[in-house]
Amino acid sequence: MLSEIENPTTQPQKPEQADERGYFPYPQAGNIKEFGTVSAPPMPDSDIHCLTIIGQIEGHIMLPPQNKTTKYEHVIPQLVAIEESKNIKGLLLILNTVGGDVEAGLAIAEMISTMSKPTVSLVLGGGHSIGVPLAVSADCSFIAPSATMTIHPIRMTGLVVGIPQTYEYLNRMQDRVVDFIVRHSKISKEKLNELLIGTGGLSSDVGTVLIGEEAVRYGIIDYVGGVREAMLKLRELISQGKGGEVH
């Protein structure tokens, strides 16, 4: 007979009471089996929701199963639930993404930018391509000193119809992304377009790679910092009742 840890259909019984530190007397066996870790201490009194955007943002086309993805149809209902929740007072958005579907990324960014509750974003690792609008969609944005952001024009892969209308479509889509970033950050449209067509940062393509402080210096991100700084800022916005401001 399989033990509880070995049998995936058997759920371990959680103890009724945690100790004074919030820890349960023993770890949950399911977490050990699935993730190789014990449970984190519960946070019953937390009024901040942490939402992660990781890997590649998946849109209308499903990506291969080996890809780490963030599905927009999962994120959008979460944002609605956060907006409606009476217990959640602020949103912390953690980004480590290579980009992905433009329209899916813009849809998530638009929702975050129009939330009534305070929002703070933090770029860790990378916030590339369509991850840039997501990073600036929050009321306040942070980037880790070692994190990077790639600013580049919109690309398409696969079969493309070689007609002038295709170029016009891509050009208008690029304008949507540029306008959103300009509206929600301190960078000018002229400077952003200059970064988009730069040729010095990538070996065989156009675009610019910004690292930590550079993203702040260009006005895309507000501050350099980590989790502590982002949480302090979010608490400050909550205490001041600020959120959903029009940039």
C-alpha positions as CSV (number, residue, x, y, z in Angstrom):
1,M,0.0,0.0,0.0
2,L,1.3,3.5,-0.9
3,S,2.0,5.9,1.9
4,E,0.2,9.3,2.1
5,I,3.2,11.0,0.5
6,E,3.5,8.5,-2.3
7,N,-0.2,8.3,-3.1
8,P,-1.3,11.4,-5.1
9,T,-5.0,10.9,-4.4
10,T,-4.5,11.1,-0.6
11,Q,-4.5,14.5,0.9
12,P,-2.8,15.0,4.2
13,Q,-4.9,16.3,7.0
14,K,-4.0,19.8,8.1
15,P,-3.7,20.4,11.9
16,E,-6.4,22.5,13.3
17,Q,-4.1,25.0,15.1
18,A,-0.9,26.7,14.1
19,D,1.7,27.7,16.7
20,E,2.4,31.2,17.8
21,R,4.6,31.9,14.8
22,G,1.9,30.8,12.4
23,Y,3.6,27.5,11.5
24,F,1.8,24.1,11.5
25,P,3.4,21.3,13.6
26,Y,4.3,19.3,10.4
27,P,4.6,20.2,6.7
28,Q,2.0,19.3,4.2
29,A,3.0,16.1,2.4
30,G,1.6,17.3,-0.9
31,N,3.9,20.3,-1.1
32,I,6.9,18.1,-0.4
33,K,6.0,15.7,-3.2
34,E,5.0,18.3,-5.8
35,F,7.3,21.2,-5.1
36,G,10.1,19.8,-2.9
37,T,9.3,22.4,-0.2
38,V,7.3,22.8,3.0
39,S,4.4,25.2,3.3
40,A,5.1,28.9,3.9
41,P,3.5,30.4,7.0
42,P,-0.1,31.4,6.3
43,M,-0.9,35.1,6.1
44,P,-4.6,35.3,7.2
45,D,-4.3,39.1,7.9
46,S,-2.6,40.1,4.6
47,D,-4.5,42.8,2.6
48,I,-2.0,42.7,-0.3
49,H,-2.3,40.4,-3.3
50,C,0.8,39.3,-5.1
51,L,0.3,38.6,-8.8
52,T,3.2,37.1,-10.9
53,I,3.7,37.5,-14.6
54,I,6.4,35.0,-15.6
55,G,7.7,33.3,-18.7
56,Q,6.0,34.0,-21.9
57,I,2.6,35.7,-22.0
58,E,0.2,33.4,-23.8
59,G,-2.5,34.8,-26.0
60,H,-5.0,33.2,-28.3
61,I,-2.5,30.5,-29.5
62,M,-1.4,27.8,-27.0
63,L,2.4,27.5,-26.6
64,P,4.2,24.2,-26.4
65,P,3.9,22.5,-23.0
66,Q,7.6,22.9,-22.2
67,N,7.3,26.7,-22.3
68,K,6.8,28.6,-19.0
69,T,3.7,30.7,-19.7
70,T,1.3,33.2,-18.1
71,K,-2.1,32.7,-19.6
72,Y,-4.1,35.9,-20.0
73,E,-7.4,34.1,-19.5
74,H,-6.2,33.2,-16.0
75,V,-4.9,36.6,-15.1
76,I,-7.9,38.7,-16.2
77,P,-10.4,37.0,-13.8
78,Q,-7.9,37.4,-11.0
79,L,-7.7,41.1,-11.6
80,V,-11.5,41.4,-11.5
81,A,-11.7,39.4,-8.3
82,I,-9.0,41.7,-6.7
83,E,-10.9,44.8,-7.8
84,E,-14.1,43.4,-6.2
85,S,-12.6,42.0,-3.1
86,K,-13.2,44.0,0.2
87,N,-10.3,42.3,1.9
88,I,-7.6,43.2,-0.7
89,K,-6.3,46.8,-0.5
90,G,-3.3,46.7,-2.8
91,L,-1.8,44.7,-5.6
92,L,1.9,43.8,-6.0
93,L,2.8,42.8,-9.5
94,I,6.0,40.7,-9.9
95,L,7.4,40.5,-13.4
96,N,10.0,38.2,-14.9
97,T,8.9,37.8,-18.5
98,V,10.4,37.6,-22.0
99,G,7.2,39.1,-23.5
100,G,4.7,37.3,-25.7
101,D,1.4,38.0,-27.2
102,V,1.0,41.8,-27.8
103,E,-2.8,42.0,-27.5
104,A,-2.9,39.8,-24.4
105,G,-0.2,41.8,-22.7
106,L,-1.9,45.1,-23.5
107,A,-5.2,43.7,-22.2
108,I,-3.7,42.8,-18.9
109,A,-1.8,46.2,-18.7
110,E,-5.0,48.2,-19.4
111,M,-6.8,46.4,-16.7
112,I,-4.1,47.0,-14.1
113,S,-3.8,50.7,-15.1
114,T,-7.6,51.2,-14.5
115,M,-7.8,49.5,-11.1
116,S,-9.1,51.6,-8.3
117,K,-6.8,50.0,-5.7
118,P,-3.1,51.0,-5.4
119,T,-0.7,48.9,-7.6
120,V,3.0,48.6,-7.5
121,S,5.1,46.6,-10.0
122,L,8.6,45.1,-9.6
123,V,10.7,43.8,-12.4
124,L,13.0,40.9,-11.4
125,G,15.2,39.2,-13.9
126,G,13.6,40.6,-16.9
127,G,10.6,42.6,-18.2
128,H,11.1,42.4,-21.9
129,S,9.0,43.4,-25.0
130,I,5.3,43.5,-24.0
131,G,6.5,43.2,-20.4
132,V,7.4,46.9,-20.5
133,P,3.8,48.1,-20.7
134,L,2.9,45.7,-17.9
135,A,5.7,47.1,-15.7
136,V,4.6,50.8,-16.3
137,S,0.8,50.0,-15.9
138,A,1.1,50.1,-12.1
139,D,0.8,53.3,-10.0
140,C,4.5,53.0,-9.1
141,S,7.2,50.8,-10.7
142,F,10.4,49.3,-9.4
143,I,13.3,47.4,-11.1
144,A,16.0,45.3,-9.4
145,P,19.5,46.6,-10.1
146,S,20.4,43.4,-12.1
147,A,17.1,43.2,-14.0
148,T,16.9,44.0,-17.7
149,M,14.3,45.4,-20.1
150,T,14.4,44.9,-23.8
151,I,12.8,47.7,-25.9
152,H,12.3,46.6,-29.5
153,P,9.8,46.9,-32.3
154,I,6.9,44.4,-32.7
155,R,7.8,41.2,-34.5
156,M,5.8,38.5,-36.2
157,T,6.8,34.9,-36.9
158,G,5.4,32.4,-39.3
159,L,3.6,33.0,-42.6
160,V,3.2,36.8,-43.2
161,V,1.2,38.2,-46.2
162,G,3.7,40.5,-48.0
163,I,1.5,43.4,-48.8
164,P,1.6,47.1,-47.7
165,Q,-1.5,46.5,-45.4
166,T,0.6,44.1,-43.3
167,Y,3.2,46.8,-42.6
168,E,0.4,49.3,-41.8
169,Y,-1.1,46.8,-39.3
170,L,2.2,46.3,-37.6
171,N,2.9,50.0,-37.5
172,R,-0.5,50.8,-35.9
173,M,0.0,48.0,-33.3
174,Q,3.4,49.5,-32.5
175,D,1.8,52.9,-32.0
176,R,-0.6,51.3,-29.4
177,V,2.3,49.9,-27.4
178,V,4.3,53.2,-27.6
179,D,1.3,55.4,-26.7
180,F,0.6,53.2,-23.6
181,I,4.2,53.3,-22.4
182,V,4.4,57.1,-22.8
183,R,1.1,57.7,-21.0
184,H,2.1,55.6,-18.0
185,S,5.7,56.6,-17.6
186,K,8.0,59.6,-17.8
187,I,9.7,58.8,-21.1
188,S,9.0,60.9,-24.1
189,K,7.7,59.4,-27.4
190,E,10.8,60.6,-29.2
191,K,13.2,59.0,-26.8
192,L,11.2,55.8,-26.8
193,N,11.2,55.6,-30.5
194,E,14.9,56.2,-30.5
195,L,15.4,53.2,-28.2
196,L,13.2,51.1,-30.4
197,I,15.4,51.5,-33.5
198,G,18.8,51.4,-31.7
199,T,21.4,49.1,-33.2
200,G,24.1,49.2,-30.7
201,G,22.7,47.0,-28.0
202,L,21.9,43.8,-29.9
203,S,24.2,42.0,-32.3
204,S,21.9,41.5,-35.4
205,D,18.7,43.2,-34.6
206,V,17.2,46.6,-33.6
207,G,16.3,47.6,-30.1
208,T,17.9,48.5,-26.8
209,V,18.6,46.6,-23.6
210,L,18.3,48.6,-20.4
211,I,19.7,47.3,-17.1
212,G,18.3,48.4,-13.7
213,E,19.3,52.1,-13.2
214,E,19.2,52.8,-17.0
215,A,15.5,52.1,-17.1
216,V,15.0,54.6,-14.3
217,R,17.3,57.2,-16.0
218,Y,15.3,57.0,-19.2
219,G,12.1,57.5,-17.3
220,I,10.4,54.1,-18.0
221,I,10.6,52.8,-14.4
222,D,10.2,55.0,-11.3
223,Y,12.7,53.5,-8.9
224,V,15.5,51.0,-8.5
225,G,14.7,48.6,-5.6
226,G,13.5,45.2,-4.5
227,V,10.7,43.6,-2.6
228,R,11.2,45.6,0.5
229,E,11.1,49.0,-1.3
230,A,8.1,47.9,-3.4
231,M,6.2,46.8,-0.3
232,L,7.0,50.0,1.5
233,K,5.7,52.0,-1.4
234,L,2.6,50.0,-1.7
235,R,1.9,50.4,2.0
236,E,2.4,54.1,1.6
237,L,-0.1,54.3,-1.3
238,I,-2.6,52.3,0.7
239,S,-2.3,54.5,3.7
240,Q,-2.8,57.6,1.5
241,G,-5.7,56.1,-0.3
242,K,-4.1,56.5,-3.6
243,G,-4.8,54.2,-6.5
244,G,-6.1,54.2,-10.0
245,E,-4.7,57.6,-10.8
246,V,-4.8,58.8,-14.3
247,H,-1.2,59.2,-15.6
